[in-house]
């Protein structure tokens, strides 16, 4: 049974930093994509960062490029999202997601929610001005 557990959310002032963690159990790193999505109140779910666990390639939404960094620790089966220079518009619930295996899932873009079949419970990030 796959379980994704996020941690590290909180409240910070604009310009501050947070590091989110996503600990994965029952899920094999080394060949699938994992991603961070976020959802603000009244808005749709938005992909912000993704990493290919098989080789470390990373992908970012334009809105976070240069400020957020996604990384993985294979020994700990954990994916991280380092968030710097936070802005009030970054306020949202942040979710970790793990892609399904196989060609069908691999065909979807890294920020398509359809690609991901495992989701964490979310961790809240609030940035005040």
C-alpha positions as CSV (number, residue, x, y, z in Angstrom):
1,X,0.0,0.0,0.0
2,X,1.5,3.3,-1.1
3,X,1.4,6.2,1.4
4,X,2.7,9.7,0.9
5,X,3.1,11.9,3.9
6,X,3.9,15.6,3.6
7,X,5.4,17.8,6.3
8,X,7.0,21.2,6.6
9,X,4.2,23.6,5.9
10,X,3.6,26.6,8.0
11,X,3.2,30.4,8.1
12,X,6.0,32.7,7.0
13,X,6.3,36.3,6.0
14,X,6.9,37.3,2.4
15,X,10.5,36.7,1.4
16,X,10.9,33.8,3.8
17,X,11.6,30.1,3.1
18,X,10.1,26.7,3.9
19,X,11.1,23.2,3.0
20,X,8.4,20.7,2.4
21,X,9.1,16.9,2.7
22,X,7.2,14.0,1.2
23,X,8.0,10.6,2.7
24,X,6.9,7.8,0.4
25,X,6.3,4.3,1.7
26,X,5.4,1.3,-0.5
27,X,6.4,3.2,-3.6
28,X,9.6,2.5,-5.6
29,X,11.8,5.4,-6.6
30,X,13.8,5.0,-9.8
31,X,11.6,5.3,-12.8
32,X,8.5,7.4,-12.2
33,X,7.7,11.1,-11.7
34,X,6.8,12.6,-8.4
35,X,5.4,16.1,-8.2
36,X,4.2,18.9,-6.0
37,X,0.9,20.5,-6.6
38,X,-0.9,23.3,-4.8
39,X,-4.4,24.5,-4.5
40,X,-5.5,27.9,-3.2
41,X,-9.0,28.5,-2.0
42,X,-11.4,28.9,-4.9
43,X,-8.7,27.9,-7.5
44,X,-7.9,24.7,-9.3
45,X,-5.0,22.4,-8.5
46,X,-1.7,23.6,-10.0
47,X,1.4,21.7,-10.6
48,X,4.5,23.6,-9.3
49,X,7.4,21.2,-9.5
50,X,8.2,17.7,-10.6
51,X,11.1,15.3,-10.5
52,X,11.8,12.1,-12.5
53,X,13.0,9.8,-9.8
54,X,14.9,7.6,-12.3
55,X,17.4,10.3,-13.3
56,X,16.7,13.5,-11.4
57,X,15.3,15.6,-14.2
58,X,13.3,18.5,-12.7
59,X,10.5,20.6,-14.0
60,X,9.0,23.8,-12.7
61,X,6.0,26.0,-13.3
62,X,6.9,29.5,-14.5
63,X,5.4,31.0,-11.4
64,X,8.0,29.3,-9.1
65,X,11.0,29.0,-11.4
66,X,14.1,30.3,-9.8
67,X,12.5,30.3,-6.3
68,X,11.6,26.6,-5.7
69,X,13.8,23.6,-5.9
70,X,12.6,20.0,-6.0
71,X,15.0,17.2,-5.0
72,X,15.0,13.6,-3.9
73,X,16.7,11.4,-1.3
74,X,16.6,7.8,-2.5
75,X,17.9,6.4,0.7
76,X,15.0,8.0,2.6
77,X,12.4,7.6,-0.2
78,X,11.7,11.3,0.3
79,X,11.1,14.2,-2.1
80,X,11.6,17.7,-1.0
81,X,10.4,21.1,-2.1
82,X,12.6,24.0,-1.0
83,X,10.7,27.2,-1.3
84,X,12.6,30.5,-1.2
85,X,11.5,34.1,-1.7
86,X,8.0,33.2,-0.8
87,X,5.2,35.5,-1.9
88,X,1.6,35.8,-0.6
89,X,0.4,34.3,-3.9
90,X,2.2,31.1,-2.9
91,X,-0.3,30.6,-0.1
92,X,-2.1,27.2,-0.7
93,X,-2.4,23.7,0.3
94,X,0.6,21.8,-1.1
95,X,0.2,18.2,-2.1
96,X,2.8,15.5,-3.0
97,X,1.9,13.1,-5.8
98,X,3.4,10.0,-7.3
99,X,2.8,8.8,-10.8
100,X,1.4,5.5,-11.9
101,X,3.8,3.1,-13.6
102,X,3.7,2.1,-17.3
103,X,3.4,3.7,-20.7
104,X,-0.1,5.1,-20.2
105,X,0.9,7.3,-17.3
106,X,4.3,8.1,-18.7
107,X,2.6,9.7,-21.8
108,X,1.0,12.5,-19.7
109,X,2.8,15.7,-19.1
110,X,4.4,16.1,-15.7
111,X,1.8,18.6,-14.5
112,X,-1.2,16.7,-15.6
113,X,-3.0,15.4,-12.5
114,X,-4.2,12.4,-14.4
115,X,-0.6,11.1,-14.4
116,X,-0.6,10.8,-10.6
117,X,-2.5,8.0,-8.8
118,X,-1.1,8.5,-5.3
119,X,-1.6,11.7,-3.3
120,X,-0.7,12.9,0.1
121,X,-3.0,14.6,2.5
122,X,-1.5,18.0,1.9
123,X,0.3,20.5,4.0
124,X,-0.7,24.2,4.4
125,X,1.6,27.0,3.4
126,X,0.6,30.5,4.3
127,X,2.6,33.6,3.3
128,X,1.8,36.9,4.8
129,X,2.7,40.3,3.3
